Amino acid sequence: MKKSLWFMSCLLLLPITAIADEATGASETIQSTQSTEEILSTESTVSNTVTATADTVQSSEVVETQPEDVVEAIVAQTGVQASPTAETITEQSDLRSAFTRGITDGSVTAFTQAELDQLTDQQLKDAETLALRYSQDVMGMDIGYFARIVRALFIDQILSWETIEPQLAFDPSSYSSFAAMIPDLDRLQTYLKVLYPTNGIYISFDQPVSDEWLTSILSHLDQEVAASGSDTLFPGRIGWIMYAVNQGHYLPASSEPTEGTIESTTASETSAPATEETTTSSKAEVEGATSDSRALPKTGETVSWFLPVIGVVLLVAVGWILWSRKKK
């Protein structure tokens, strides 16, 4: 009888032991997987650090720019033909008559005669003021491009004269140098955003520019313009600033890699082979663990309790039989 009880107890405890072993194996698998993920994360960080450092070094190289390079970039972006001054505009006393002649001879295509007739003389004068400022900031333009400014302001209303007019109090050409604008950096940033928006019709930034980066550009451009050998500043200051930003020149010194960063990166690169070997080993262990029959149940699976239930039923049955015989 005792042997029977012992046998039934074994039947009951055997499935429970197997479940405990499954939990232990699953825990080991999870720990191994986590270790591998940490190694892979470290390896990715090392790779990203090396790549970012290389990009920074490349972007901060010393550049030499000629006025022709700036003009070529402006013409490519706007389509306006290069001209040192805005003679075509300033020599015309009657703007409306000038636009009418342009519509007739085909040099003005931005609007029709009917649209021109809807505009007031003051609106044409305001558009001329903005066109002259663009000419000072960058370079002169012909009447055809002038007409495009008129349309952007008062027909399509892409630009807002009410927003632009107060900003004209800031005049980049009135400064003695690029560096002289650094104390008024906030005003310069606002001026650039209002007069040269990305949805405007003239030149604009291809990418955002921070105060730190703009300061670095202003600090370098005086030397660059002097090195170009040009007697006069052409194109204007905004043209040079736009070119430097769009070309990614003069990133601030704080983004350049320091000696400590270089040493850290080198050490990480040195340890990369060892990391790769450890990663390979860990991957193999994880694959072995996941292919083991003791792996964690997948989503939707349930642990079978059939055997423990059978063991309990048998144990109860044996106990009942013994109790019945003893009673008899």
Short mmCIF file of the C-alpha atoms (twelve columns), coordinates in Angstrom:
data_MODEL
# 
_entry.id   MODEL 
# 
loop_
_atom_site.group_PDB 
_atom_site.id 
_atom_site.type_symbol 
_atom_site.label_atom_id 
_atom_site.label_alt_id 
_atom_site.label_comp_id 
_atom_site.label_asym_id 
_atom_site.label_seq_id 
_atom_site.Cartn_x 
_atom_site.Cartn_y 
_atom_site.Cartn_z 
_atom_site.pdbx_PDB_model_num 
ATOM 1   C CA . MET A 1   0.000   0.000   0.000   1 
ATOM 2   C CA . LYS A 2   2.820   2.401   0.872   1 
ATOM 3   C CA . LYS A 3   4.408   1.630   -2.459  1 
ATOM 4   C CA . SER A 4   1.209   2.579   -4.215  1 
ATOM 5   C CA . LEU A 5   1.081   5.903   -2.393  1 
ATOM 6   C CA . TRP A 6   4.710   6.623   -3.240  1 
ATOM 7   C CA . PHE A 7   4.081   5.834   -6.882  1 
ATOM 8   C CA . MET A 8   1.077   8.170   -7.072  1 
ATOM 9   C CA . SER A 9   3.051   10.970  -5.404  1 
ATOM 10  C CA . CYS A 10  5.716   10.662  -8.059  1 
ATOM 11  C CA . LEU A 11  3.071   10.940  -10.747 1 
ATOM 12  C CA . LEU A 12  1.842   14.150  -9.129  1 
ATOM 13  C CA . LEU A 13  5.240   15.791  -8.592  1 
ATOM 14  C CA . LEU A 14  6.795   14.883  -11.941 1 
ATOM 15  C CA . PRO A 15  4.799   17.421  -14.064 1 
ATOM 16  C CA . ILE A 16  5.341   20.122  -11.442 1 
ATOM 17  C CA . THR A 17  9.122   19.538  -11.608 1 
ATOM 18  C CA . ALA A 18  8.994   19.735  -15.385 1 
ATOM 19  C CA . ILE A 19  7.164   23.083  -15.220 1 
ATOM 20  C CA . ALA A 20  9.776   24.453  -12.801 1 
ATOM 21  C CA . ASP A 21  12.508  23.384  -15.197 1 
ATOM 22  C CA . GLU A 22  10.688  25.190  -18.027 1 
ATOM 23  C CA . ALA A 23  10.564  28.407  -15.991 1 
ATOM 24  C CA . THR A 24  14.288  28.142  -15.155 1 
ATOM 25  C CA . GLY A 25  15.190  27.564  -18.804 1 
ATOM 26  C CA . ALA A 26  13.013  30.476  -19.883 1 
ATOM 27  C CA . SER A 27  14.698  32.778  -17.353 1 
ATOM 28  C CA . GLU A 28  18.118  31.795  -18.652 1 
ATOM 29  C CA . THR A 29  16.950  32.437  -22.229 1 
ATOM 30  C CA . ILE A 30  15.639  35.903  -21.315 1 
ATOM 31  C CA . GLN A 31  18.903  36.828  -19.535 1 
ATOM 32  C CA . SER A 32  20.957  35.620  -22.505 1 
ATOM 33  C CA . THR A 33  18.773  37.591  -24.934 1 
ATOM 34  C CA . GLN A 34  19.056  40.758  -22.839 1 
ATOM 35  C CA . SER A 35  22.846  40.394  -22.719 1 
ATOM 36  C CA . THR A 36  22.989  40.082  -26.506 1 
ATOM 37  C CA . GLU A 37  20.763  43.121  -26.970 1 
ATOM 38  C CA . GLU A 38  23.073  45.181  -24.731 1 
ATOM 39  C CA . ILE A 39  26.108  44.126  -26.774 1 
ATOM 40  C CA . LEU A 40  24.376  44.948  -30.055 1 
ATOM 41  C CA . SER A 41  23.315  48.336  -28.658 1 
ATOM 42  C CA . THR A 42  26.927  49.113  -27.658 1 
ATOM 43  C CA . GLU A 43  28.146  48.106  -31.095 1 
ATOM 44  C CA . SER A 44  25.573  50.376  -32.782 1 
ATOM 45  C CA . THR A 45  26.557  53.310  -30.529 1 
ATOM 46  C CA . VAL A 46  30.236  52.921  -31.470 1 
ATOM 47  C CA . SER A 47  29.342  52.896  -35.171 1 
ATOM 48  C CA . ASN A 48  27.118  55.975  -34.879 1 
ATOM 49  C CA . THR A 49  29.804  57.884  -32.951 1 
ATOM 50  C CA . VAL A 50  32.403  57.204  -35.641 1 
ATOM 51  C CA . THR A 51  29.996  58.238  -38.426 1 
ATOM 52  C CA . ALA A 52  28.877  61.452  -36.684 1 
ATOM 53  C CA . THR A 53  32.475  62.446  -35.961 1 
ATOM 54  C CA . ALA A 54  33.469  61.930  -39.591 1 
ATOM 55  C CA . ASP A 55  30.539  64.033  -40.833 1 
ATOM 56  C CA . THR A 56  31.407  66.866  -38.441 1 
ATOM 57  C CA . VAL A 57  35.048  66.934  -39.507 1 
ATOM 58  C CA . GLN A 58  34.023  67.042  -43.164 1 
ATOM 59  C CA . SER A 59  31.455  69.843  -42.650 1 
ATOM 60  C CA . SER A 60  33.895  72.085  -40.761 1 
ATOM 61  C CA . GLU A 61  36.626  72.105  -43.416 1 
ATOM 62  C CA . VAL A 62  37.934  75.512  -44.479 1 
ATOM 63  C CA . VAL A 63  36.296  76.721  -47.709 1 
ATOM 64  C CA . GLU A 64  37.154  79.354  -50.288 1 
ATOM 65  C CA . THR A 65  34.269  81.028  -52.077 1 
ATOM 66  C CA . GLN A 66  34.361  83.380  -55.032 1 
ATOM 67  C CA . PRO A 67  31.608  85.943  -55.773 1 
ATOM 68  C CA . GLU A 68  30.855  84.035  -58.968 1 
ATOM 69  C CA . ASP A 69  29.975  80.960  -56.891 1 
ATOM 70  C CA . VAL A 70  27.422  82.935  -54.880 1 
ATOM 71  C CA . VAL A 71  25.921  84.553  -57.989 1 
ATOM 72  C CA . GLU A 72  25.624  81.199  -59.740 1 
ATOM 73  C CA . ALA A 73  23.764  79.706  -56.749 1 
ATOM 74  C CA . ILE A 74  21.362  82.695  -56.616 1 
ATOM 75  C CA . VAL A 75  20.612  82.494  -60.331 1 
ATOM 76  C CA . ALA A 76  20.013  78.739  -60.045 1 
ATOM 77  C CA . GLN A 77  17.568  79.206  -57.149 1 
ATOM 78  C CA . THR A 78  15.654  82.253  -58.400 1 
ATOM 79  C CA . GLY A 79  16.157  82.443  -62.160 1 
ATOM 80  C CA . VAL A 80  16.931  86.172  -61.924 1 
ATOM 81  C CA . GLN A 81  19.821  87.382  -64.061 1 
ATOM 82  C CA . ALA A 82  22.828  88.771  -62.227 1 
ATOM 83  C CA . SER A 83  23.046  92.572  -62.016 1 
ATOM 84  C CA . PRO A 84  25.167  94.627  -59.582 1 
ATOM 85  C CA . THR A 85  22.466  97.310  -59.216 1 
ATOM 86  C CA . ALA A 86  18.740  97.732  -59.699 1 
ATOM 87  C CA . GLU A 87  19.092  100.278 -62.502 1 
ATOM 88  C CA . THR A 88  16.086  98.975  -64.413 1 
ATOM 89  C CA . ILE A 89  13.864  99.801  -61.440 1 
ATOM 90  C CA . THR A 90  15.308  103.034 -60.078 1 
ATOM 91  C CA . GLU A 91  15.462  104.796 -63.455 1 
ATOM 92  C CA . GLN A 92  11.729  104.379 -64.082 1 
ATOM 93  C CA . SER A 93  9.651   107.150 -62.559 1 
ATOM 94  C CA . ASP A 94  6.297   105.805 -63.643 1 
ATOM 95  C CA . LEU A 95  6.030   102.208 -62.450 1 
ATOM 96  C CA . ARG A 96  2.587   101.593 -63.892 1 
ATOM 97  C CA . SER A 97  3.655   102.712 -67.370 1 
ATOM 98  C CA . ALA A 98  6.783   100.574 -67.102 1 
ATOM 99  C CA . PHE A 99  4.744   97.480  -66.260 1 
ATOM 100 C CA . THR A 100 2.324   98.216  -69.103 1 
ATOM 101 C CA . ARG A 101 5.209   98.363  -71.560 1 
ATOM 102 C CA . GLY A 102 6.577   95.143  -70.092 1 
ATOM 103 C CA . ILE A 103 3.254   93.366  -70.552 1 
ATOM 104 C CA . THR A 104 3.140   94.578  -74.160 1 
ATOM 105 C CA . ASP A 105 6.678   93.518  -75.092 1 
ATOM 106 C CA . GLY A 106 6.526   90.269  -73.086 1 
ATOM 107 C CA . SER A 107 9.131   91.106  -70.449 1 
ATOM 108 C CA . VAL A 108 6.438   91.106  -67.749 1 
ATOM 109 C CA . THR A 109 4.504   87.847  -67.451 1 
ATOM 110 C CA . ALA A 110 3.687   87.770  -63.734 1 
ATOM 111 C CA . PHE A 111 0.302   89.447  -64.223 1 
ATOM 112 C CA . THR A 112 -2.045  90.714  -66.903 1 
ATOM 113 C CA . GLN A 113 -3.027  94.273  -67.701 1 
ATOM 114 C CA . ALA A 114 -6.384  93.689  -65.998 1 
ATOM 115 C CA . GLU A 115 -4.659  92.570  -62.807 1 
ATOM 116 C CA . LEU A 116 -2.291  95.549  -62.984 1 
ATOM 117 C CA . ASP A 117 -5.274  97.909  -63.243 1 
ATOM 118 C CA . GLN A 118 -6.605  96.552  -59.916 1 
ATOM 119 C CA . LEU A 119 -3.426  97.558  -58.055 1 
ATOM 120 C CA . THR A 120 -2.989  100.997 -56.468 1 
ATOM 121 C CA . ASP A 121 0.025   103.243 -57.005 1 
ATOM 122 C CA . GLN A 122 0.915   102.827 -53.318 1 
ATOM 123 C CA . GLN A 123 0.991   99.063  -53.665 1 
ATOM 124 C CA . LEU A 124 3.351   99.350  -56.616 1 
ATOM 125 C CA . LYS A 125 5.538   101.730 -54.614 1 
ATOM 126 C CA . ASP A 126 5.639   99.335  -51.642 1 
ATOM 127 C CA . ALA A 127 6.614   96.475  -53.945 1 
ATOM 128 C CA . GLU A 128 9.392   98.659  -55.375 1 
ATOM 129 C CA . THR A 129 10.691  99.303  -51.855 1 
ATOM 130 C CA . LEU A 130 10.948  95.558  -51.208 1 
ATOM 131 C CA . ALA A 131 12.555  94.932  -54.596 1 
ATOM 132 C CA . LEU A 132 15.193  97.579  -53.883 1 
ATOM 133 C CA . ARG A 133 15.962  95.967  -50.520 1 
ATOM 134 C CA . TYR A 134 16.363  92.581  -52.176 1 
ATOM 135 C CA . SER A 135 18.745  94.251  -54.626 1 
ATOM 136 C CA . GLN A 136 20.852  95.641  -51.768 1 
ATOM 137 C CA . ASP A 137 20.810  92.394  -49.801 1 
ATOM 138 C CA . VAL A 138 21.604  90.154  -52.755 1 
ATOM 139 C CA . MET A 139 21.819  91.669  -56.251 1 
ATOM 140 C CA . GLY A 140 19.808  93.700  -58.748 1 
ATOM 141 C CA . MET A 141 16.929  92.332  -60.799 1 
ATOM 142 C CA . ASP A 142 15.070  93.207  -63.994 1 
ATOM 143 C CA . ILE A 143 11.479  94.433  -64.229 1 
ATOM 144 C CA . GLY A 144 10.217  90.932  -64.965 1 
ATOM 145 C CA . TYR A 145 11.311  89.688  -61.561 1 
ATOM 146 C CA . PHE A 146 10.106  92.912  -59.982 1 
ATOM 147 C CA . ALA A 147 6.654   92.048  -61.334 1 
ATOM 148 C CA . ARG A 148 6.830   88.666  -59.579 1 
ATOM 149 C CA . ILE A 149 7.376   90.475  -56.265 1 
ATOM 150 C CA . VAL A 150 4.320   92.636  -56.931 1 
ATOM 151 C CA . ARG A 151 2.221   89.539  -57.532 1 
ATOM 152 C CA . ALA A 152 3.522   87.764  -54.410 1 
ATOM 153 C CA . LEU A 153 2.670   90.777  -52.253 1 
ATOM 154 C CA . PHE A 154 -0.685  92.001  -53.521 1 
ATOM 155 C CA . ILE A 155 -2.225  89.370  -55.816 1 
ATOM 156 C CA . ASP A 156 -1.286  85.941  -54.418 1 
ATOM 157 C CA . GLN A 157 -0.435  87.429  -51.005 1 
ATOM 158 C CA . ILE A 158 2.356   84.927  -50.421 1 
ATOM 159 C CA . LEU A 159 4.244   87.745  -48.703 1 
ATOM 160 C CA . SER A 160 2.718   90.213  -46.227 1 
ATOM 161 C CA . TRP A 161 3.728   93.844  -46.611 1 
ATOM 162 C CA . GLU A 162 2.333   94.627  -43.142 1 
ATOM 163 C CA . THR A 163 4.775   92.077  -41.679 1 
ATOM 164 C CA . ILE A 164 7.714   93.006  -43.902 1 
ATOM 165 C CA . GLU A 165 7.621   96.811  -43.609 1 
ATOM 166 C CA . PRO A 166 8.643   97.017  -39.892 1 
ATOM 167 C CA . GLN A 167 11.614  94.722  -40.558 1 
ATOM 168 C CA . LEU A 168 13.072  97.076  -43.162 1 
ATOM 169 C CA . ALA A 169 14.356  99.227  -40.289 1 
ATOM 170 C CA . PHE A 170 17.114  96.613  -40.016 1 
ATOM 171 C CA . ASP A 171 19.494  97.130  -42.929 1 
ATOM 172 C CA . PRO A 172 22.362  94.614  -43.327 1 
ATOM 173 C CA . SER A 173 24.133  96.883  -45.831 1 
ATOM 174 C CA . SER A 174 24.453  99.626  -43.210 1 
ATOM 175 C CA . TYR A 175 26.907  97.547  -41.142 1 
ATOM 176 C CA . SER A 176 30.622  97.930  -41.692 1 
ATOM 177 C CA . SER A 177 31.231  94.177  -41.750 1 
ATOM 178 C CA . PHE A 178 29.590  90.792  -41.308 1 
ATOM 179 C CA . ALA A 179 30.972  90.473  -37.794 1 
ATOM 180 C CA . ALA A 180 29.433  93.812  -36.841 1 
ATOM 181 C CA . MET A 181 25.984  92.212  -37.132 1 
ATOM 182 C CA . ILE A 182 26.698  89.631  -34.404 1 
ATOM 183 C CA . PRO A 183 25.452  91.856  -31.536 1 
ATOM 184 C CA . ASP A 184 22.148  92.207  -33.424 1 
ATOM 185 C CA . LEU A 185 21.807  88.490  -34.126 1 
ATOM 186 C CA . ASP A 186 18.177  88.300  -32.970 1 
ATOM 187 C CA . ARG A 187 17.160  91.104  -35.333 1 
ATOM 188 C CA . LEU A 188 19.050  89.452  -38.181 1 
ATOM 189 C CA . GLN A 189 17.325  86.111  -37.578 1 
ATOM 190 C CA . THR A 190 13.894  87.775  -37.598 1 
ATOM 191 C CA . TYR A 191 14.785  89.758  -40.709 1 
ATOM 192 C CA . LEU A 192 15.817  86.609  -42.567 1 
ATOM 193 C CA . LYS A 193 12.676  84.697  -41.572 1 
ATOM 194 C CA . VAL A 194 10.299  87.496  -42.597 1 
ATOM 195 C CA . LEU A 195 11.911  88.711  -45.842 1 
ATOM 196 C CA . TYR A 196 13.278  85.360  -47.018 1 
ATOM 197 C CA . PRO A 197 10.739  82.688  -45.984 1 
ATOM 198 C CA . THR A 198 10.947  79.195  -47.427 1 
ATOM 199 C CA . ASN A 199 7.589   79.740  -49.172 1 
ATOM 200 C CA . GLY A 200 8.656   83.076  -50.636 1 
ATOM 201 C CA . ILE A 201 9.671   83.879  -54.206 1 
ATOM 202 C CA . TYR A 202 13.298  84.883  -53.660 1 
ATOM 203 C CA . ILE A 203 16.273  83.070  -52.155 1 
ATOM 204 C CA . SER A 204 15.767  81.202  -48.883 1 
ATOM 205 C CA . PHE A 205 17.521  78.786  -46.533 1 
ATOM 206 C CA . ASP A 206 17.597  75.119  -47.500 1 
ATOM 207 C CA . GLN A 207 17.982  74.170  -43.821 1 
ATOM 208 C CA . PRO A 208 17.438  75.729  -40.367 1 
ATOM 209 C CA . VAL A 209 20.280  77.859  -39.000 1 
ATOM 210 C CA . SER A 210 20.908  78.227  -35.281 1 
ATOM 211 C CA . ASP A 211 22.245  81.359  -33.580 1 
ATOM 212 C CA . GLU A 212 25.520  79.569  -32.915 1 
ATOM 213 C CA . TRP A 213 25.937  78.574  -36.543 1 
ATOM 214 C CA . LEU A 214 24.974  82.033  -37.832 1 
ATOM 215 C CA . THR A 215 27.532  83.587  -35.484 1 
ATOM 216 C CA . SER A 216 30.203  81.267  -36.858 1 
ATOM 217 C CA . ILE A 217 29.275  82.251  -40.433 1 
ATOM 218 C CA . LEU A 218 29.423  85.981  -39.672 1 
ATOM 219 C CA . SER A 219 32.800  85.505  -37.990 1 
ATOM 220 C CA . HIS A 220 34.289  83.871  -41.105 1 
ATOM 221 C CA . LEU A 221 32.721  85.751  -44.010 1 
ATOM 222 C CA . ASP A 222 34.738  88.966  -43.662 1 
ATOM 223 C CA . GLN A 223 37.949  87.025  -44.123 1 
ATOM 224 C CA . GLU A 224 36.463  85.006  -46.982 1 
ATOM 225 C CA . VAL A 225 35.237  88.070  -48.887 1 
ATOM 226 C CA . ALA A 226 38.624  89.754  -48.413 1 
ATOM 227 C CA . ALA A 227 40.374  86.639  -49.749 1 
ATOM 228 C CA . SER A 228 38.206  86.684  -52.881 1 
ATOM 229 C CA . GLY A 229 39.960  89.882  -54.026 1 
ATOM 230 C CA . SER A 230 36.711  91.715  -54.788 1 
ATOM 231 C CA . ASP A 231 36.894  95.518  -54.456 1 
ATOM 232 C CA . THR A 232 33.156  95.821  -53.768 1 
ATOM 233 C CA . LEU A 233 30.785  93.614  -51.828 1 
ATOM 234 C CA . PHE A 234 28.892  91.822  -54.572 1 
ATOM 235 C CA . PRO A 235 26.600  90.013  -54.097 1 
ATOM 236 C CA . GLY A 236 25.202  91.659  -50.971 1 
ATOM 237 C CA . ARG A 237 25.666  90.369  -47.425 1 
ATOM 238 C CA . ILE A 238 22.467  88.302  -47.323 1 
ATOM 239 C CA . GLY A 239 23.497  86.569  -50.537 1 
ATOM 240 C CA . TRP A 240 26.785  85.464  -48.942 1 
ATOM 241 C CA . ILE A 241 25.050  84.340  -45.745 1 
ATOM 242 C CA . MET A 242 22.465  82.322  -47.666 1 
ATOM 243 C CA . TYR A 243 25.172  80.662  -49.724 1 
ATOM 244 C CA . ALA A 244 27.197  79.693  -46.642 1 
ATOM 245 C CA . VAL A 245 24.153  78.148  -44.933 1 
ATOM 246 C CA . ASN A 246 22.895  76.280  -47.986 1 
ATOM 247 C CA . GLN A 247 26.383  74.903  -48.620 1 
ATOM 248 C CA . GLY A 248 26.811  73.847  -44.978 1 
ATOM 249 C CA . HIS A 249 29.903  76.004  -44.405 1 
ATOM 250 C CA . TYR A 250 31.383  77.157  -41.091 1 
ATOM 251 C CA . LEU A 251 29.721  74.857  -38.610 1 
ATOM 252 C CA . PRO A 252 30.370  76.149  -35.070 1 
ATOM 253 C CA . ALA A 253 33.572  75.007  -33.388 1 
ATOM 254 C CA . SER A 254 31.629  73.371  -30.527 1 
ATOM 255 C CA . SER A 255 30.404  70.678  -32.931 1 
ATOM 256 C CA . GLU A 256 33.963  69.704  -33.885 1 
ATOM 257 C CA . PRO A 257 35.365  66.582  -32.188 1 
ATOM 258 C CA . THR A 258 37.585  67.265  -29.165 1 
ATOM 259 C CA . GLU A 259 40.709  65.299  -28.242 1 
ATOM 260 C CA . GLY A 260 38.804  63.344  -25.614 1 
ATOM 261 C CA . THR A 261 36.104  62.451  -28.129 1 
ATOM 262 C CA . ILE A 262 38.685  61.239  -30.633 1 
ATOM 263 C CA . GLU A 263 40.447  59.084  -28.002 1 
ATOM 264 C CA . SER A 264 37.135  57.624  -26.842 1 
ATOM 265 C CA . THR A 265 36.139  56.831  -30.407 1 
ATOM 266 C CA . THR A 266 39.491  55.171  -31.067 1 
ATOM 267 C CA . ALA A 267 39.159  53.025  -27.961 1 
ATOM 268 C CA . SER A 268 35.674  51.977  -29.024 1 
ATOM 269 C CA . GLU A 269 36.946  51.052  -32.483 1 
ATOM 270 C CA . THR A 270 39.749  48.981  -30.921 1 
ATOM 271 C CA . SER A 271 37.294  46.987  -28.829 1 
ATOM 272 C CA . ALA A 272 34.963  46.436  -31.772 1 
ATOM 273 C CA . PRO A 273 36.468  43.029  -32.867 1 
ATOM 274 C CA . ALA A 274 36.108  41.650  -29.318 1 
ATOM 275 C CA . THR A 275 32.553  42.914  -29.158 1 
ATOM 276 C CA . GLU A 276 31.769  41.295  -32.493 1 
ATOM 277 C CA . GLU A 277 33.147  37.925  -31.293 1 
ATOM 278 C CA . THR A 278 31.148  38.112  -28.060 1 
ATOM 279 C CA . THR A 279 28.038  39.076  -29.986 1 
ATOM 280 C CA . THR A 280 28.421  36.103  -32.326 1 
ATOM 281 C CA . SER A 281 28.807  33.738  -29.373 1 
ATOM 282 C CA . SER A 282 25.793  35.212  -27.613 1 
ATOM 283 C CA . LYS A 283 23.701  34.941  -30.761 1 
ATOM 284 C CA . ALA A 284 24.567  31.268  -31.029 1 
ATOM 285 C CA . GLU A 285 23.601  30.677  -27.392 1 
ATOM 286 C CA . VAL A 286 20.307  32.461  -27.853 1 
ATOM 287 C CA . GLU A 287 19.518  30.461  -30.978 1 
ATOM 288 C CA . GLY A 288 20.280  27.256  -29.104 1 
ATOM 289 C CA . ALA A 289 18.131  28.303  -26.191 1 
ATOM 290 C CA . THR A 290 15.180  29.328  -28.297 1 
ATOM 291 C CA . SER A 291 15.319  26.047  -30.250 1 
ATOM 292 C CA . ASP A 292 15.283  24.075  -26.970 1 
ATOM 293 C CA . SER A 293 12.083  22.302  -26.071 1 
ATOM 294 C CA . ARG A 294 11.980  24.295  -22.841 1 
ATOM 295 C CA . ALA A 295 11.488  27.667  -24.560 1 
ATOM 296 C CA . LEU A 296 8.807   30.027  -23.351 1 
ATOM 297 C CA . PRO A 297 5.323   29.444  -24.770 1 
ATOM 298 C CA . LYS A 298 4.495   31.594  -27.788 1 
ATOM 299 C CA . THR A 299 1.700   34.133  -27.881 1 
ATOM 300 C CA . GLY A 300 -1.654  32.361  -27.663 1 
ATOM 301 C CA . GLU A 301 -0.196  29.144  -26.167 1 
ATOM 302 C CA . THR A 302 -1.218  27.888  -22.695 1 
ATOM 303 C CA . VAL A 303 0.668   25.610  -20.314 1 
ATOM 304 C CA . SER A 304 -0.961  22.154  -20.164 1 
ATOM 305 C CA . TRP A 305 -2.148  21.131  -16.685 1 
ATOM 306 C CA . PHE A 306 -3.471  17.766  -17.832 1 
ATOM 307 C CA . LEU A 307 -0.814  15.614  -16.152 1 
ATOM 308 C CA . PRO A 308 -0.983  17.332  -12.724 1 
ATOM 309 C CA . VAL A 309 -4.769  16.970  -12.747 1 
ATOM 310 C CA . ILE A 310 -4.490  13.249  -13.565 1 
ATOM 311 C CA . GLY A 311 -1.989  12.858  -10.728 1 
ATOM 312 C CA . VAL A 312 -4.315  14.504  -8.234  1 
ATOM 313 C CA . VAL A 313 -7.262  12.392  -9.407  1 
ATOM 314 C CA . LEU A 314 -5.271  9.184   -9.065  1 
ATOM 315 C CA . LEU A 315 -4.019  10.159  -5.637  1 
ATOM 316 C CA . VAL A 316 -7.561  10.897  -4.445  1 
ATOM 317 C CA . ALA A 317 -8.784  7.594   -5.928  1 
ATOM 318 C CA . VAL A 318 -6.101  5.556   -4.164  1 
ATOM 319 C CA . GLY A 319 -6.815  7.336   -0.894  1 
ATOM 320 C CA . TRP A 320 -10.542 6.645   -1.243  1 
ATOM 321 C CA . ILE A 321 -9.891  2.953   -2.000  1 
ATOM 322 C CA . LEU A 322 -7.645  2.601   1.066   1 
ATOM 323 C CA . TRP A 323 -10.154 4.369   3.240   1 
ATOM 324 C CA . SER A 324 -12.963 2.126   1.985   1 
ATOM 325 C CA . ARG A 325 -10.996 -1.072  2.640   1 
ATOM 326 C CA . LYS A 326 -10.004 0.076   6.112   1 
ATOM 327 C CA . LYS A 327 -13.616 0.851   6.943   1 
ATOM 328 C CA . LYS A 328 -14.729 -2.606  5.865   1 
# 
